[in-house]
Amino acid sequence: MNLGIKLNLRANGAKTSSFRAAWLVCAFLAGVASTSLAAAVSGPASQRAAQSFDLAFKEFKLKNGLRVILAEDHSAPTYSISVIYNVGSRDERPGRTGFAHLFEHMLFQGSENVGKGEHFILVQINGGRANGTTNADRTNYYETLPANQLELGIFLEADRMRAPSITQANFDNQRQTVQEERRQNYDNRPYGKTYEAVIETAYDNFAYKHSTIGSMEDLNAATLADAAEFSRTYYAPNNAVLTLVGDFNIEAALKLIKKYFEDIPAQPPPPLPDVSEPAQAAERRRTIDDAFARSPRIDIVYKIPPGHTDDWYALAVLGEVLSSGASSRLYQKFVKDTEMAQSVSAGTDERRGPSLFWFSVTARPGIDLAALEKAVYEEVARLENEIIGDWELDKVRMQIRRERAQQLYSTRRRANSLGHYAVYYNDPGLINSVWKKYGEVTKADIQRVARSYFKDINRTVVITMPKPQATRGAPQAR
């Protein structure tokens, strides 16, 4: 699903019987360590009906401003730690795009008490996994480790918050790594530059107008002094949220967190970025050539409200109605019935500021692009003029229930979700209540938001065309 809350994380697998696996899932969802599994499975029907599937957690704040969220769960002998910093590419300035992502890489290069490359090594030799990600609105780091290594995960995150190894050698090395990442994911792959073309055309405000990966020119222009200032400004305890989920005692965990984090000095609050967007007055269009694409693609986006607003939830559900699964409207029309498209998708992105509703259609060879684009607008008009079917909304609601179970299954997903909602919306409790927001969306809501936002003047269209291959010269006569 694409409900705007997926974190693209993988739970660690385990070999177990199907009954045991189902048993553990129930325990994970319950989030209540004191409830025995046997009682959850075999207890009275009234007890099972009253059982809460909400995640229980406690919240604390250290003297230096670090926000700490702890969820104790003894279902498995593991835990996950996540530290989310309130900084993303929206905080960058012109001429320094890609810096938030570049600095994310820097924090894996060692710190005061951890050598270069040792962070991953220490996690892996203790049976754990670690990674970090950056987007427009935040940067996060996370580890999953055995329960007997609780102090290790806390120490590692504290050490790199306190004193990351910001050296010229590390900086140059990671700049080259990010530039290679850009080549692989943007410059040298089919449709790699389409995303940048869309946001550059749709947005007016610089905060969301550029990609998180940044430009080659800006990455080359970045300096070590920039890195030091970025660290001081944004990588401070009062600009971060630490979440811990899994097999630990809350009092013991909090004691360790205070031991390693509380003497890290706070910094002045960083400036809040302006992410406001002026109202769009007319349709915007752009066509780009792509040497790696083999089929034309049409991307159509509409500006919509920020995440966690009533209209955003309605649009998120609408996206599922349009393109979730083989029974969805767009798949049935464009891929199966008319065979106009190789693939089609629709849905919201989730930003803390103005977001986008995105249609993306990859055409089959020989299809008239104007006719294909017109067919998309016919589906938009259908939404505006007809109420969707009961079965379509019921299907999405069932998918939302499944997504909730998946969201709560692993400690890593729960830790990242708690931090996500705390940083984005100052409400970690959304991990329990956000599902109701989707469930409250009605068929009338879906028609209303389609009429409100899918207007011609609110539309940006980017067409990606395969770039003709260079024609080889005719062989010379001998």
N, C-alpha and C positions, 0 to 999 in steps of 0.2 A: 504494500500500500504506500501511498504518498501523502500521508496526513501531516507532513511538515514536522514530525517529531521523531523520525527515524534517525538514529545516530550511527548507522552503518557499522555496528560492532558485532563480533562473533562470540557466542558463548563457548566455553571449553566443553568438548565432547566427553562422554564417559560411557563405558560399556556396562550395561545393566539390563535386567529383564524389563519387558514393557510395563509390567505392574509396578515394579520399583520406580521406573522412570515417571510414570503417572503420579505415583505417590509423592515423589520429590517435587514435581511441578506444583502439586497442591500446596506443599509446604512453602515453596518459594512465593506463591501468590498470596498465601496467608500473611506472611511477613510477621508472624507472631511466634517467637521462639518458644514460648512457654506452653503452647498448645501441642499436645502429643499427636503424632501422625495417626496413630491407631484411632484416637478419638475423632480425628477429622474424617477418617474413612468410614468408621463403623458406628459412630455416635448416633443418637436419636435424630430423627428428621428435623425436629424443631431446632436442635443445636446446630445442625449443618446449615439450616436456612439462616440462622442468626449470625453465622461466622462471617467476619469481615475479611474482604480481600484487599483492604487498604494496606499500604506500607506504613508501619509505625516508625517514626524517627524523632530524634530530639535535636534541638538547635542551640548553639552556643556562640558567643562572640568573645574572642580574646582581647586583651588589653590593647593590642596594636591594630585592632579592627578586623582581623581575619574572621570570616564567618565560617562556622564549623557545623556540619550536619551529619549526624551519626544514626545509622539504622542497624541495630543488632539482629542477627539472624544466624542461628546455629544449625541450619539445615544441611550444610556441607562445610568441611574444614578449610574454607577459603575466604578471602575477603578482597574487595576492590577499593582502591583509593583513587579519587579524581580531584584535581585542582584546576579550576576554571578561572582564568583571568578575564577581567572585563575589558578586553581589547581585541580588536579585529581590524580588517582592512578599512573599515569605515573611519577609523581613527587616523589614517595616514593622510599625508599632505601631498599636494602635487609635487612631482619630482622624486618622491620616495615611495612609490607604489611597490607592493610586495614585501614591505619591511616586516609586517607582523608575522607573516609566514616564514620569512628568513630567520627571524629571531626565535621562532618555535624550534627550528633546526638547531640553532645555537645552544639551546638548553640541553641538548643531548651530547654536548662536547666536553662535559666535565664541569666540576665545580670545586670549591675549596678543598673538600675532603674526598672527592671522587675523580679519578683520573679520566683522561680522554677515552671514550668508548666503554668505560666501566659500568655506566648506568645500566645499559642493556645486559651486559655480562652478569652483573650481580643479580638482576631479576631472573635471567634465564637459568643460571646454574642452581637457583633455588626453586625451579619449576614454575616460574611465572611468565607473564607476558606484559609488555608495555608499549605505549605508543603516544602520539599526540596529534592534534588536528587544529587547523585554523580556518575560520570562515569570516564573513564580513563583520560579524557581531561579537565574536569571542574567540579565545584560544584555550584549549584544554589539554591536559596531560593525565594519563591514567596508567595504573598497574593493577594486575590481579596476581595474588601471591597466596601461598599456603598460610593458614592461620598462625602457624608458629613463627612466621616472619613478619609479624605486624610492625615491629619497630623498624625493620629495614625499609618498607615502603614509606613510612612517615619520615624517616631520616633522609632518604633520597630526595623527596620532594622539598623538604625544608632546606637542604643544603644548596640546591640549585636556585631556590628563591632568594636565599641569603647572599650567595656569592657565586654566580655563574662565571665560568672561565671565558671571559671576553678578551680574546687575544687576536692579533692580526692574522696569525696562521689559521686559527679556527674560523675566523670570519671569512677569509678568502676561500677556504675549503668549502664551507657551507654555501657561500654565494655561488660557487661553481655547481654544487649539488642541486640547488634550487633552479639554476639556469638549465641544467640538464633535465630536470623535472618538467620545466616549461616546454622544452623541445619535445619531450615524449608525449606530454598530455595536451599540448595546445598547438604547437607549431608544425609538428610532423605526424599528425593523425587526422583521419577524416572528421570533418565538422569540428575540429579542435578550436578553431577561432570563431565559430558561430556564437557561442555563449558571450564572448567579449563583444562581438558586434551588436548583439541584442541589448545588453545592458548599457553599452556606450550610446546607443541610439534612443533607448527608452527613457533613461534617467537624465535629469538635468543637474542634480546635485552631485558633486564629486564623490561624496561618501560612498554611494552605491554605483557610481558610473564606471568604476574600474574593477578589475578582477583581483582576487586575493593573491594570485600567483605573481602579479606585477609585470612590468615590462623589462626587457633586457637592458634598456638604457638606464632605467632607474636603479636596477640592481647593480649595474656597473658603477653608478654614481654614489652608492651608499658608502659611508665611511665608518671606521671603528668608533669615532666619537658619536656618530648617530646611534650606534648600538648601545653604548654606555648610557646615553641620555634616555633611550627608549626603555632600557631596563630600570633605571631609576624612576621613571615616570609611571610606568604601567605594571611592572612586576613587583608590586609592593603588597604586603599582607592585607591592607585595607582596600585593595582593588581586586581581591580574589575570594573565591568560595572553595572550601575543602569539604568533600563529602567522602564518607567511609561507610561501606555496606558489607556485612558478612559476619563471620564467626569471631567475635571479640566481645569483651566486656566494655560497656560504654565508659565506666569510670576509669578503667585502666587505659583505654584508648585516649580519652581526653587528657589524662595525665601525660602520656607520651607526646601528644600533639602540643601541649603547653611547653613541655621540656624542649622540643626542637624548634617550635615556631614563635613562641611568644616574645622572645627577645629580638626578633627581626624588626627593625625600626619601620614604623609607618612613614608614608610620604604624603605630601600635599595631594589632595584629590586631583586626578587628571581632568582636563577640560572635557566637557560633554560635547560630542560631535553634533553638528546640525545635520539632520537627515531629512529635513522637510523637502517636499517636492511641490513646485507650482502646478496648478491645474494644466493639463495638456489641452491645447486648443484645436489640434488637427491631427489626422493620421500621419504617422511617420513611416517611411519606407527606405529600405537599403538593400542592395544586392552585392554579394561578395563572391569572389572566385575561390575555389578550393582545389588545389592540385592533387589532394589525396581522396577526395570524394568521388564516388562513381555514380551517384544518383542525386538529382536535385532534392533539396529539402526546404520546406517552408516553416518558419517559426513565427508565431503570432502571439504577442503578449499584450495584456491589459494591466494597467496599474490598479492595484487594489489596496485596502487598508493593511496596517501592520498585523502581525500574528497576534493571537489571543484577543481578537475582537469578534463580536457576534457575526459580522459579515464575513470575516476571514474563515470562521468555522463553517459557515454555510457554503462558501466557495470551495473549501477543502473537500467537503462531502460531494459537492457538484463535480469536482474533478474525478472522484472515484466513480460516480455514476457514469461519467463519460468514457473512462478508459481503463477501468480496473477489470482485467480478465477478458477471456474470449467472448463472454456474453455481453460486454459493454457496448454502448451505442457506437462509439467511434470504430472499434474493432470490427463489429458486424458490418458497418456501412463501408468503411474504406479498405479493409483488408479482405474480408470474406465476400461480401455481396458485389460491390463494384470493382474490386481488385485494383483500385486506383493507387493504393499505397502499400509499401513494404512494411511499414511500421507507423504507429500513431500513438500519441500520448497527450494527456492534458492534466493539469493540476496546479496547485499553488506552491510557491516557495514561501519560506517563513523567515521574515526579517523583523527586527525590532522597530524598523521604520516602514515606509511604504513598500509593499511587496508586489509580486507579479503573479498573474495567472497566465499559464504558459500552454499553448498548443504547439505541438511539433509533429510534422508529417513528412515522412520520407517517401518520395514518389516512386512508383514503378517506372521502368524505362518506357519512353514514348508517351507518357501521360501529359496532357496539356496542363501546365501549371496554373493558368488562370481558371480553368474549370475546377481544378483541385481546390484552389483557394475559395472559390465560390461555394463549393460543396461544404467546406468548413463553416462558412457563414450561414448556410442553410440549417446546419445543426444548431448554431447559435440561435437563429430565429425560432427554431422548433422549441428550444428551451424557454424562450421568452413568451411564446404563444400557447404552449401546452404544458400542463402539469405532468410531472414524471409519474411513472407507474409505481404502485405500492411495492411491487416485487423488486424494483430497482433500489428503493430506499431500504427495504428489508435486507437485501443482500449486503449493502454497504454497512449497515448496522452490525450484521454478523461478522463482517471483516474487521470492524472496529473492536469487537469483543476479542477476536483472535489476536489482534495487534496488542491489546492490553496485556494478554497473557504472555506474549513474546517480550513485551517491554519489561515485564517484571521477572522474567525467568532467571536471568543471570545477574550476579552482583555487579558486574561491570555496567550493564545497561541501567540498572537502578541508580548506581552512583552517578553516572553521567546525566541521567534524567533529572535527578534532584538538583544537580548543579546547573543544568540547563535552565530549569524553571526559576531557580533562584537568581541567576544572572540576567536572564531575559526579562522576567516579569516580577522579580522580587517575591516570588511565591512558590517555594519548593513543594507545598501541599498540592499543587496542580498535578503532581504525579498520581494522585488519587482522584481528583475531581475533573481533570480535563476531558475524560471520556464522556462525562455527562454533557459537556458542551457539544460534542459531536452528536450525541444521542438526542439532544433537544432540537436539532435542525429539522424543520418540516419541509414538506413539498412546496408549500407556499413561500418559505424562505428561499428555497433554491430558485424559484421563478423570479422572486423579487431581486436577488443579487445579480442574476443574469441580465435582467432589464437595467439594473443600476450601473453596472460596470462594463458590460460588453457593448460599448458604444463605439461607433466609427472614430470619433475624435479622441478616444482614449486608447487607441490601438497603435501598436508598432509592429511592422512586418519586416522580417529579414529573410531574404531568399538566398540560399547557398547553392551556387552553381558549380558543377565539376569544371575545372579548368582544362581546356583542350590540351591534349598532349602535343608536344613539339613535333612537327612533321619532319621526318627525316628527308634529307635531300635525295633526289633520284640518283641511282648509280651512274657513274660517268661511263660513257662509251669508250671502248678500247680501240 
